[in-house]
């Protein structure tokens, strides 16, 4: 988990429409890491050598009925958002996949489990 004091001012980027208290609550819930790759703000990505910046946004935009609550927020690093990691043909490791599933909400975890049970029925 990242200490708030070790995060640089320019390492996190917010939408101005998200209330500050909600942003902090959401970032605390996700332990200040990217939903896609697990990098924290200011960390160096080993694939690109670039420093990550964490961006926070709505999963479902408020204009489409999204609510102001932490479960409707996501965080992704600037590297994942820009698609820089998509240039590699490397498949994700089991450890990486498990970390992503562990970080997901219970409903998403249930969906993954349902899919796996269906896929490996035999």
N, C-alpha and C positions, 0 to 999 in steps of 0.2 A: 504494500500500500504506500502511496506517495504522501509525504508530508506536505501540507499546503505551503509551508514556507520554502520548500525546495523547488517549487514550480515557478518558472519565470512568467512575468507579466504577459509576454507575447506568446506563451505556449498554449494558451486556451483561447478559443474564439467563440463568442456567443452570438446568437440571434438577439437583437435588441428587444424583440417581442416577448422573450421568455423572462418572467420575473426573476430577479436575482436570487431570492430565497429558494425558489424552485430549482434553479440551475445548480446551486450548491447542494441541495438535497439529492438531486439526481446524480451529480458527480460523486458524492459520498457513497451512494448506493452501488455505483459501478466501480468504485475504488479508483477513480481517476484513470481509467484505461479505455482504449479503443474497443468498441464492440466487435470489430472485425479481426484485428490482429493481436490485441492485448497490449500494445505499446502505451506507455504513459506519456504525458506531455513533456517535451524536451528530450526524450530518449532518442538515440540514434538507431535507425532501422538498418539491420545488417544486410538486407538485400539491396538497398539503394544508397546507403551511407548518408542519408538525409536525416535531419532532426525533425521529429514529429511535432505537430501542433494539434491539440485536441479541439474538435468543433462539436458543438451541441445543437441539436435541432429537434423539431417535432417529428414523430413517426407519422401521425395523421395531423395535417395542418389544421389550425384552428378554423380557417375558412371552410374546411370540409367537415367540421364537427368535432375535431380533436379537442381534448380537454387539457387544462393546465394542471397536469399531475405527473409525477416522476415516471410512471409506467408508460406515458406517452412521449418520453424523450429518449433519444439515442445520442451516443457520442462516437465519433469516428475521427481517426487521425487524418491529417492532411494528405498523407501518403496513400492511404486506402481510398479516400475520396477522389483523389486525382487518378486512381487506377494504376499507379506506378508499379504496384506489386503484381499486376496482371501480366506483365511481360515475361515472367518466369514460367517454365513448363513444369516446375516442381509441384508435386502433389502435396497437400497438407499432411502432416504427420498425425498419427493417432492421438498423440499427446495434445497437439494443437486443437484437434477436433473436440476432444474431451473437455478441454478448457473452455471452448466456446459453448458447449452444451451445458457445462456446469454453471456458466455465467448467465445463461438464458433463464427466463422465468419458468415457473412450474408448468404453465400451459404449453409453452414451446417445447419443454422437455418431454411432456406427454406426447406431443405430436411426433417428435423424433423417435420416441419409443414405439409408438404405433406404426410408424413407417418401417422401422427396423424389424419389428415382429412380423409385419406383412411380407417384407422382402425376404426374410430368412425363415419362412414358415416351415420349410422342410426340415 
